[in-house]
Amino acid sequence: MKFKLKQEKMRDMLEKLSVQNLFPMSIIKASDDKITSIQREKNGVGLREAIFKKDYFDELEITEDEIIELDIQKALNVIKKIPSNVDLTFKTKGDKVIISGKRVHINLSYRDPKDDDIVEKMPYTLEDGIPSIKGVKLSADVTMKLSELKDATDYGSSIGTDFYTFVASGSKLKIRVGDLHKFSDFVLFETKAKVEGEAESIYTVGLSQIADTFLKDEFSIFFADEAPILAFEEDENSYLGLLLPPQPKQKQWNNMEKIMCKICGKKEDIQKRLNYFNQHGYDCLVIWEHELNENTILRRINSV
């Protein structure tokens, strides 16, 4: 595998593979005059597919099919140190990836991926142009401005949430930005997206990374009720798509999540654990060991 790109375009390529460090390692395949990668998210949720066709590169040379696993985030960090507009060559030699340019020769180790880690294709089929996953059609078809997704994730950052409820209804897309419990701060954001179909689902993974990685002014989304969301952008030479899981709706009691947590460990760790559960939409009721009797527990619950 060997290809040539300007520094800024190689940086763009690696950023598409990394998606803001959501996929720090990448299994990369070179075959059929293109370079492709389907990668699981580092915590096992979500998939990313990237395709770079021959015309994406200044030069592309593939003498035989090759598949490698590379620390993309490390490669990206190094490429960022090189001035823009420098001509770079990326090639595999032995067990190394060599990235070379004017006065720089970077040697990065790669490995052969395990068979179980290789994803041959994305887990959806197309039916009349609509993605379908295990018989569930992602029937809400949305074309959205990237600037509007950035606005939504900026709201999320401002109020400290990763919860985004997408509601497609009446040819409009609204996004509720905010956690799910009763006392959450939230922003209801109405987009100008083009929408076909109706659906509602909650997502907590990957949206801010998409907003910071996609480059085109518009991108596409497909989703359905409590189903994964497929977000992608493409042009004649490249494709980047992410399939992200939904956040399951949680049972509510009196319109509020009630989780009883016995928190073990040092006293100073308690707030850290509370913050973790709060960030994921749970209100926590702390019951101390000396309070573990029926009357005290009922009184504490009813006081919430």
N, C-alpha and C positions, 0 to 999 in steps of 0.2 A: 504494500500500500504506500503510495506516495502522492502528495498533492502540494500545490503552491497557491498561496493566498497573500494578500496584503495583511499587515498586522491587524488593522481594524476589522477586516472581514473574518479573519481567523478568530479574533476575540468574539465577534458576534456568533460564530458557529459554536464555540465552546460555551458561551452563555446560553445558547438554545439547548445545549446538552445538559448543562448544570441546572438551569431554571432557578437561579438564586440559591444554589446549594441544596435544593430539594433533591437533586440526583447527583451527589458528589462523585460517585463512581459510574462509569458508563461502559456497557458492552457495545462495541462498535463493529459493524460488519461491512466489509468492502467486497462488492460483487456486482456484476451486471452494470458496470459503468456508473455506479452510485455508491454512496456511503449511507448506511442506515443504522438506527439504534432504537430498540424498544427496551425500556428500562423500568424496573419496579422502583417505587419510592423507597428511600432508605429505611423507613419504618414498616415497610410491607404494604402500605396502602397507596393506591394511585399508580398510574402508568403514564409514561411519556414516550411518544413516538416522534422521531426526527428523521427526515429524509433530505439528503443533499444530492441533487442530480449533477451530472457531469458538467453542465454549463454553469453551475454555481462556482466552480473552481477556475482559477487561471490555467491550471494544468492538473490533470488527474491521470494517474497511472496505476492500473490494477492488473498485475500479471497472473495472479491466481486468487481464488476466494480466500479471504482471511477474516478472522474474528478475534478480537482482543478485548481485554478489560483494562481500562485506564482510569487513573485518578484524575478526572476531568477538572475538579476544583483546583488541584495543585497545578495542572497545566495552565489553567486560566490565570491563576495568580502570577505565574511566571510571565505569561504573554503580556499581561498588563504593564510589566516593567519595561517593555520594549517600545520605543517611539512609534507613533503611527506612521503609516505610509511605507514602512519597511517591508521589503519582499521576504516572505518566509517560506521555507520548505518543511513539510511534515512527512516523515517516512519512518517505517519500521525496519529495524536491523537487529538481528539476534533477539534478545529479550528486552530491547530498548526502543522507545520512540525518540527519534532525534528531530528536534525543531531547530532549524538553523537559518541564520540571516546574516546581515552585515555585522561582523565582529561578535557574533553570539552563536553558541552551539549548546543547546539544552538537551540533556540526556535524562529521560524519565523511564523508569522501569514499568513494564506492563506484565500482565499474566494471562494465561489461557483461562477463560471462564469455565466454571463448572457447568456440566450439562443442565443441572437443575435450575441454574440461574439464567439460562438463555430463554428468552421469550420470542417465539417465532412469529407471532402475529397478535394484533390487538383482539380482545375478547368480544368483539361485536361484529355483526353482519349488517349490510345495507339492504334495506327493503324499500324500493322506490325512492332511493336517496335519503332515507331516514335510518339512522343507526338503531339497531335492536340488540339488546343484551339479554340472553337467556329468555327470549320470548317477550321481553318488555321493550316496546318502542319508545325511544326518546323523542316524543312527539312534539314537544315545544321547540320550535325552530326559530332561533334568534340571531339577528345580525346587529352587532353592538359596536358603538364607538369605544376605542381603547381609552380615550380620555374619560369616559363615563365610568368605566371600571376603576380607573385610577382615583376618580372622585370618591367612589364607594369605599375603596380600601383606605383612602385617606381619612374618611369619616371613621372607619373601623379603628385605625391607629389612634385617632384623636380621643375616642371614648374607651379605648383599651379592650377591643373585642376581636375575635376571629370568626364570629357567627354572622353568616349572610343568608337570609331567607329570600330565595328567588320566587317571585310570583308572576307568572305569565297569565294574563286574563284580559279579554276584550281588546286584543291586538296591542296590549301594552305590557311592558316589563317594569315591575316595581321591585326594589331591593330593600328589605328591612335589615338594617345594620345594627346588631345588638344581641346580647345574650338573651336567654329564653326565660329566665325566672322573673317573677312578678315585679321586682324592684329594679330591673335593668334599665340603664340608659339605652336609648336606641334612636336611630335616624331612619326615617322612611324616605327613600330616594326614588323618584320616578324618572326613568330614563326615556330617551327618545328612540329606543331600539325598534327595529322592525321585527314584528312577532307574528308567528303563525302557530296556532295550537294553544292549549292551556295546561298549566302544571304548577305545582308548588313543592319546593324542596329546600332543605337547609344544607349549607356547605360550610366547612370549617378548615379545610386543607387546600392550600395552593393558590388561592385567588390573588393574594397580594403578590406572590411570586410571578403569576401570569402577568399582572399589571406592570411589573418591572422588567419583564423579559420580552413580551410581544413587541413588535416594531411597527406593524401596519396600522393605519388609522382605524380600520375596521377588522373585526374578527367574528367568528361564528361560534354559537353555542347550541347544543342540543341537550335537553333534560326532560325528565318526567317526574311524576309524584314519587317522592322518596326513592329516587333512582340516581345512579351516577350522572355526572355532568361531563359532557365532552366539549372542550373548548379548543379551537384550533385556528391557526392562520396559515395561509399558503400563498405561493406565487408560482410562476412557471418553473422555478429552479429549486424550490425548497418547501418543506412542510414541517410544521411543529404542532403537535396535538397532545393534550393532556386529558386523561380520563380519571376523574376524581370521585371519591365515594361520598354518599350523602351522610348527614348526621341523622341518625334515627330519632323520630319524635319520642319524647320521654313522657311517661305517665305523670299526670298532674293530680295533685290533691289540693282542693280549694285554690286552684289556679296557681299553684306554687310547688316547685320541686322540694321534697323533704327527704334528705338523706341523713341517716344517723351514722356518724363516723366516730369510731374510737381511734384517736390519733396517738400513736406510740412514738417514743423518742424524746429528745431533749425539748425543753420548754420553748427554746428559741426557734425550733423547727416548725412549731404549730402554725404560725402565720403563713409560712411558705407553703405548707400543705393546703391550708384554706384557700390561698390565692390560686393554687393549681386547680382545685375543684371549681372555684368560682369562674375561672377563665373558660371552663368547659360547660358552663351553664347550670352548675349545681349550687344551691344554697346548702351550707353545712351546719348542722347542729352538733356541737361538741358535748358529749356526755362524759364526765369524769368518772373514774372508777368508784369513787366514794358516793356517786349519785345513782349507782345502778340498783335502784329499787323502783317498783312499779309506780308508786305515787309521784316520785320525783321526775321520772321519765315522762309521764303523762303531762305533768305540770309544765315541764320545759317545752314539750312539743306544742302544747296549746298556747304557749306564750309567743310562739313564732308568728 
